[in-house]
Amino acid sequence: MGDPACDLPVAWNLLPEGVRDRFRATLEVDDATWERGRGWALSIALIQLPYYRDTNPTLAASARHVIREVLADHRRER
């Protein structure tokens, strides 16, 4: 009923590069949905980082990790 892209940020939060590719293939996610999922992951991380930078260093580090993964993924696909 909703956008399946909302379920995909886990790919950049928890899965390393090679596993992410298998995850995507297993789910049979089309390019547009994958891009929206990557956008969700980036959006959430960009909101979390400044909000938690001083109060929750673990969550801020996780947000930095997601931002790095999303950007690296994007560069690899270009």
C-alpha positions in Angstrom: 0.0 0.0 0.0 2.8 2.4 0.8 6.1 3.1 -0.9 8.5 0.1 -0.5 11.4 2.4 -0.6 10.6 3.3 3.0 11.8 -0.2 4.0 15.2 0.1 2.3 17.3 2.4 4.5 18.3 -0.7 6.4 20.6 -1.5 3.4 22.8 1.5 4.2 22.5 1.3 8.0 23.4 -2.3 8.5 24.7 -4.0 5.3 28.2 -3.7 3.7 28.5 -2.9 0.0 28.6 -6.5 -1.3 25.7 -7.7 0.8 23.7 -4.6 -0.2 23.8 -5.8 -3.8 22.5 -9.2 -2.9 19.8 -7.7 -0.7 18.6 -5.6 -3.6 18.7 -8.5 -6.0 16.8 -10.7 -3.6 14.1 -8.1 -3.1 14.0 -7.5 -6.9 13.9 -3.7 -6.3 13.8 -1.6 -9.4 16.1 1.4 -9.9 13.6 4.1 -9.0 12.6 2.4 -5.8 16.3 1.8 -4.9 17.1 5.5 -5.5 14.2 6.5 -3.3 15.4 4.1 -0.6 18.8 5.6 -0.7 17.3 9.1 -0.5 15.3 8.0 2.6 18.5 6.7 4.2 20.4 9.9 3.4 17.5 12.2 4.6 17.2 10.4 7.9 20.9 10.5 8.5 21.2 14.2 7.6 18.5 15.0 10.1 20.0 12.8 12.9 23.5 14.1 12.6 23.1 17.7 13.8 20.3 16.8 16.2 22.3 14.1 18.0 25.9 15.3 17.5 26.3 16.6 21.1 23.7 14.5 22.9 24.1 11.0 21.4 27.5 10.4 19.9 26.7 6.8 19.0 23.7 7.8 16.9 25.7 10.7 15.4 28.4 8.2 14.4 25.8 5.9 12.9 24.4 8.9 10.9 27.9 9.7 9.6 28.4 6.0 8.6 25.1 6.1 6.6 26.0 9.3 4.9 29.4 7.9 3.9 27.8 4.6 2.6 25.1 6.4 0.6 27.6 8.8 -1.0 30.1 5.9 -1.8 27.3 3.9 -3.3 26.1 6.8 -5.4 29.7 7.4 -6.7 30.1 3.7 -7.6 27.0 3.7 -9.7 28.0 6.7 -11.7 
